[in-house]
Amino acid sequence: MRTSAKSRQYANLLLKIAEKKAALEPVYRSMQVFYTSYRREPALKAFLASTRVKAPEKIALLAKVYPDLHPINQAFVAQLGEERDMKLLGMIIKSLETAFYQRSGQVKVHAVSIGELSAGTVERIHHVVQSVTSWKADFTAEVKADILGGLTLRVGNTILDASLSSKLARIRQTLIQS
């Protein structure tokens, strides 16, 4: 079986278990946080990939070291190690994100602006996204001075760029071509 298909299978299995336990969002969120740590910790990668350490021991250690990691995720990660599939975790996380948003009726929205967005602006973005997509917006925001002004929104896989820096780049390109 191809690794991408296997990764999707793992992600769907994890979410199916989470749905049965009414823990879809907590399982998804805690796995995202855990994966950030996992990527930075070579010792953790080696421990989880080890075949000398059995799943119950891995679960016990994960519970101690990562108390916010959902118990479903603890068992899932330990089982990945048992199956020697830890190398797939990055692809599983990508598949998990896609499947989570489809199952939860949400769309990921990321805004980039030059300053903090007001509560009113965030609420308007939520309202517009929901009216256009019929899905609830899972909103994150980032402040970047290099966009000079305006706003960039990523809604799912669509990027809406109304930043001043991109407008200036388009003007510069038009002048060069003239």
N, C-alpha and C positions, 0 to 999 in steps of 0.2 A: 504494500500500500504506500502511495506517495506520502511524503511528510506533511504536505499541506492538507491533504484529506484527513490524515490521522489527527492533525492538530485541530481541525474543525470538529472532528468526532469527539475529541477530548473536551473541547470547549462546550459543545452542545450537551454532552453528558453531565458536565459540572453544573451547567445552568438548569438542566432537567432535575437534578437532585436538589438544587437550591429552590426551585419552584415548588417541589413537593414538600419542602420544609418551610415554605413561605418566607424564604430568606434571599430572594433574588438580588435585591440591591445590596444588602450587607455582604454577601458573598462576592459580588463583583467588585465593590469598593475596597474590601480588605485585600483582595487578590492584587488589585492595582497597586496599593501601597506596599504590599509585600514584594512585588516584582521590582519595584524601585530599589529596595534594599538588596534583593537578590543579585541584581546586575552589578552592584558595587562590591559585593563580598565574595572573593574567591574561595575563602574557607567554607562559607555556606554552600556554595556550588559543589565543592568537593565532598562535603559531608552528605548532602542530599543525593549525590550521584553514587555514593559508596554502596557497594553490595555487601559489605561486612556488617553494616548497621541495618537492622531490620526495621520495618515500618513502625511498629509500636514505639520503638526508641526514638525514631525521628519525630513522630507525633508528639511525644513527651517533651523533647527538646524544643520543638517549634512552639509548643504551648508556653514554655518558660521564657524563651527568648523573644517571641513575637506574640504577646498575649492578646493583641488586637486582631491577629489572624483568625478568621472565622474557623471553627472546628471542622466544617466541611472542607475548607481549603487545606487545613492541616493534613487531613486524611488523604486528600487528593494529591497534594505535593509529595507526601510520603509514598503513595502508590506509584506516582510517576518515577520516583527513584527506584522502587522495586522493579518496575517494568523496564528500567534503563532508558527512559524517555525524557530525562531532564533537559536534554539538548533541545527538545521541542518547546520548552516553556515560553520562549519569546514569540513563537508562531501561535501558540495556544492563546497567549494574552491578546494578540491582534484579533484572532478569531472570536475570542471571548467578548471583546468590545463590540464588534459588529453584531454578534448574536444577542448580546445584552440589550443593545438599543432597539433592535427589532422586537424582542420579546416584551420589553418594558413600555413600548409606545413612546419612547423619548428620542430626541435628536440632540446630538452634541453640538453646542454652540460655543465658540471661542471668540472673544472680542479682544482686539488690540487697539489701544488708544494712547494718546500722549499723556493723559492724566486719569485719575480715578473717575469712573462713571458714576453719575448720581443714581440714587435708587429709582427715580422717575425714568431715567433713560434705560436702566436695566429692565424695568417693568414694561416699558414700551417695546423693547426688543423681544421680551418673552411673549407679549401679546401678538406682535406681528408674526413671529416665527410660528406660534401656535395656529394663527388664522391661515397662514399660507400652507403649512405642512400637516396640520391636524394632529401634531405630536407635541408633547410637552418638551420645553427647552431645558436641557441640562447645561446650565450656563457657567462659564469660567471667563475671567477677564485678566488681561495682562497689560501692564503699562510699559511702553517703549517710546523713548524720546526720539528715536531715529525715523519715526513716521511723520514727524514735523507737525502734524495736525490731522484732523479727520478721524476716520475709524475703519478698521478692517474686521470683517466678520467671517468666520468659517462656520457654516451651517451644514453639518454632515460632511460631505465631500465637496461642497460648493463654497467658493471663496468670493466674497463681495468686498472689493477693495475701493474704498472711498477715502484713502489716505492722501494727504498733500504730497508726500514723497512720490507716490506712484503717478499722481497727476503731473508733477514736474518732470518725471522721467518720460511720460508720454509726450509732453510738450517738447522736451529736449530731442527726442527721437524724431518728432515731426520736423523740427528745425534742421536736424542733420540731413534728413531725406530730401528736404527742399532745395 
